[in-house]
Amino acid sequence: MNLLKSFGAWAVLTYLLPLVMCFRSSHEFSTDDALTFLSFLLVPTVGCVILWSLRLNNGWKGLLAGLFLGFSLPVLGGFIYTRIYPDFHNSLILFFALLTGGPSAIGGGIAGWLRVRSGRQSAAGFFDRP
């Protein structure tokens, strides 16, 4: 159950900035916007799978691992996106990746803390359990 809590916290904090930016804009919500928001679920999904597969037994280790993953996954995704599509607003994509890296890092830190808190009974990773 803590896996879903950590994913939910990370997803909410990752969605916060794009939702604010979308509601402040003057255009109507479209199907393309919905697909864009679905792509923001990729960072918490991959991050939670990585966090829950690690052997973390200390609260600080979980918090730091979550902060690192939360910041590095959007930046890495933005960098990969600019390499796949080299002429499509590279500086804007990297700026937005850095901008969403902060809330995602906070969400990742909370998810890492929840991971360690749930793992106090067992320090094994999610995939190591029988």
C-alpha positions as CSV (number, residue, x, y, z in Angstrom):
1,M,0.0,0.0,0.0
2,N,2.9,2.4,0.6
3,L,4.0,1.9,-3.0
4,L,0.7,3.5,-4.1
5,K,1.1,6.3,-1.5
6,S,4.6,7.1,-2.6
7,F,3.6,7.0,-6.3
8,G,0.6,9.2,-5.5
9,A,2.7,11.8,-3.7
10,W,5.3,11.9,-6.4
11,A,2.7,12.1,-9.2
12,V,0.8,14.9,-7.5
13,L,3.9,17.0,-6.9
14,T,5.1,16.4,-10.5
15,Y,1.7,17.4,-11.9
16,L,1.4,20.5,-9.8
17,L,3.5,22.9,-11.9
18,P,2.1,21.8,-15.3
19,L,-1.5,22.0,-14.0
20,V,-1.0,25.5,-12.7
21,M,0.6,26.6,-16.0
22,C,-2.3,25.0,-18.0
23,F,-5.1,26.6,-15.9
24,R,-3.4,30.0,-16.1
25,S,-3.3,29.9,-19.9
26,S,-6.2,31.1,-22.0
27,H,-6.7,28.1,-24.3
28,E,-9.1,25.3,-23.8
29,F,-8.0,21.8,-22.6
30,S,-7.6,19.5,-25.5
31,T,-6.7,15.9,-26.3
32,D,-3.1,16.9,-26.9
33,D,-3.0,18.4,-23.4
34,A,-4.3,15.2,-21.9
35,L,-1.6,13.2,-23.7
36,T,1.0,15.7,-22.5
37,F,-0.1,15.2,-18.9
38,L,0.0,11.4,-19.3
39,S,3.7,11.7,-20.2
40,F,4.3,13.3,-16.8
41,L,3.3,10.0,-15.1
42,L,6.4,8.4,-16.6
43,V,8.8,10.0,-14.1
44,P,7.0,8.9,-11.0
45,T,6.4,5.4,-12.4
46,V,10.1,4.8,-13.3
47,G,11.2,6.5,-10.1
48,C,9.0,4.4,-7.9
49,V,10.1,1.2,-9.6
50,I,13.7,2.1,-9.1
51,L,13.2,3.2,-5.5
52,W,11.3,0.1,-4.5
53,S,13.9,-2.2,-6.1
54,L,16.7,-0.7,-4.0
55,R,17.8,-2.0,-0.6
56,L,17.3,1.0,1.6
57,N,17.4,0.7,5.3
58,N,18.0,4.3,6.4
59,G,15.7,7.2,6.2
60,W,18.4,9.6,4.9
61,K,19.4,7.1,2.2
62,G,15.8,6.8,1.0
63,L,15.3,10.6,1.1
64,L,18.5,11.3,-0.8
65,A,17.8,8.5,-3.4
66,G,14.3,10.0,-4.0
67,L,15.7,13.5,-4.3
68,F,18.3,12.4,-6.7
69,L,15.9,10.4,-8.9
70,G,13.3,13.0,-8.7
71,F,15.6,15.7,-10.1
72,S,17.6,13.6,-12.5
73,L,14.8,11.7,-14.3
74,P,13.1,14.8,-15.7
75,V,16.4,16.3,-16.7
76,L,17.6,13.1,-18.3
77,G,14.2,12.7,-20.1
78,G,14.5,16.3,-21.4
79,F,18.0,15.7,-22.6
80,I,17.0,12.4,-24.4
81,Y,14.0,14.2,-26.0
82,T,16.3,17.0,-27.4
83,R,18.5,14.3,-28.9
84,I,15.6,12.5,-30.5
85,Y,14.1,15.7,-31.9
86,P,17.1,18.0,-32.3
87,D,15.4,21.0,-33.9
88,F,12.3,21.3,-31.7
89,H,12.8,24.1,-29.2
90,N,15.8,22.5,-27.4
91,S,16.3,25.3,-24.9
92,L,12.6,25.4,-24.0
93,I,12.5,21.6,-23.4
94,L,15.6,21.7,-21.2
95,F,14.3,24.7,-19.2
96,F,11.0,23.0,-18.6
97,A,12.8,19.8,-17.6
98,L,14.8,21.8,-15.0
99,L,11.7,23.6,-13.9
100,T,9.7,20.4,-13.2
101,G,12.8,18.8,-11.6
102,G,12.3,20.7,-8.4
103,P,8.7,19.6,-7.6
104,S,9.6,16.1,-8.8
105,A,12.6,16.0,-6.5
106,I,10.4,16.9,-3.6
107,G,7.9,14.2,-4.6
108,G,10.8,11.7,-5.0
109,G,12.1,12.6,-1.6
110,I,8.7,11.9,0.0
111,A,8.4,8.7,-2.0
112,G,11.9,7.6,-0.8
113,W,11.0,8.4,2.8
114,L,7.8,6.4,2.4
115,R,9.7,3.5,0.9
116,V,12.1,3.3,3.9
117,R,9.3,3.8,6.4
118,S,7.5,0.8,4.9
119,G,10.7,-1.2,4.7
120,R,11.4,-1.1,8.4
121,Q,10.0,-4.6,8.7
122,S,12.2,-5.8,5.9
123,A,15.1,-4.0,4.3
124,A,14.8,-6.1,1.1
125,G,13.8,-4.4,-2.1
126,F,10.4,-4.9,-3.7
127,F,11.6,-7.4,-6.2
128,D,13.7,-9.3,-3.7
129,R,10.8,-10.3,-1.5
130,P,9.5,-13.9,-1.9
